[in-house]
Each structure stands twice: as C-alpha cells, then as structure tokens.
Amino acid sequence: MTGRAVRWVSDEPFPGWVQVQITDAHGVVWSLFDKPTVFDDEDRLRNHTAYPVDVEVPCEVVGRGRLTDGTEVLTISTRLPFGIEAQDGRTEFLVDVGQVSTG
C-alpha cells in the first residue's frame, strides 16, 4: 500500500517514530504511527530527513469490490504483520486498487 511519511514524531523509543499518511477510497486521510523500519527498509526515514517521503505500508488484502461509481477498491488490513493502527485503532481501510502493489 502506498503511503507518505510526513514527519518524524520522536527519537524515543529507539529507533524513533514516524507519522505516515494514507488516503482511503473516499479521500479520507488516515495517520499511522510506527517505527521507521516498518515503512522503509532503506533507512531513509530519520529525524533529519526532508519530509514527505513516499513509503510502502505493509498490508494484507482482505477484500475486493466496487464503489457505486464503478471504482475498483480493495479492503486492506494493516494489522499483520506489524500491528499498524490509525489513531482511532482502525486497521482496515478501503482503498483504490491502484494504491496497492501486487508484487
């Protein structure tokens, strides 16, 4: 799932925390907070990084469908493998099929 790291949140606990935003199929922007290594294995996300930075949000596709306008959408879960949640605890999001890479 394509996301965007928008800011460094804190240096503690090590290795720090980063805020990543995703936009669902209805245009709602959700903020996810976790360790930078969850979103980036290239070590690009640091406290001195120039944000925003495009990242991949680990997720599992748990459903497929269409909106009333015909847009193809996927239901993704960010619960596995890292337990990533939005601020309200949500772990499932309805997103445009083009936001999720298949490989």
N, C-alpha and C positions, 0 to 999 in steps of 0.2 A: 504494500500500500504506500503510495507516495504521500509524503508529509513534508513539513518545513520546520526545521529547528529555528525558533525565533529569538531565543535568548538563553543565556547562561543564568541559572537560578541561584546556585550556591556551590561553593567549593566543598562543603561538608554535607553528608559524609562522603569520604573518598570513594570514587573518583569525581564526585560532584553530581549536580543535577542540571538537566536541561529541559526547556519547555519546547514541545513540538506541537504544531497545529495541523489538524486535518480538516477537510471540508467535506461534509456529507452530501448526498444526492439532492438535498433540499437547500443547499447553500449555507447550512449552519456550520460555523467554525467551532471545533472542539479542541481544547487544550489537553495534552497528555504530558505528564512529568515523569521522568525516569533518568537512570544513569546514561551518560552519553554513549557508552559502548553498546547499549541496547539498540540504538538507532544508527550507529556508524562504526564499522569495524576498521575504518581507515584512520582513526584518531584525528579527525578534522575538527571535532567539537570540543572546544576549550573555552576557558573564561576570556581569553583574548581574541577569539575568533570573530571575524566580521559577519554578523548575522543579518539576514536569514540565510540558511543553508538547506538545500534540498536533501532529504534523507528518505530511507525506506523504513516504514513502520512494520515490524513483524506482525503477521496476522494469519488467520486461517479463514478460508471462505466457508461459510456455513449455510448459505442460501443464495438463490438466484431468482430474479423476477424482472418485472417491467413496471414502471410508473404508468399512471393513466395517460400520459402524453407519449408513451411508447419507449421511453428511455430505458435501456437495459441496465439493471442495477444488480449489485451483489450485496449480501449481508456478510460482513466480516466480523470476526472476533479477535480482539487483541489480548484476550485472557491467556492464551497459550502462545509461546512457551514462557513468557516473562511476567504475565500478570499485569500488563499495562492497562491503566484505567484513566478515564476522563475525571475531571474534578468531582463530578457527582457520582462516581463509581461505575459509570456505564462502560461496558466492554464490547458491546455490539453496535455496529454502525452500518447504515445503508449508504452505499457509495456507488458512483458511476463506475461501470465495468472498466473503463479506460484508466482508472486510477490504480488498478491492481495489476502488477506484472505477473505473468503466468509461469515464468521460469526463473 
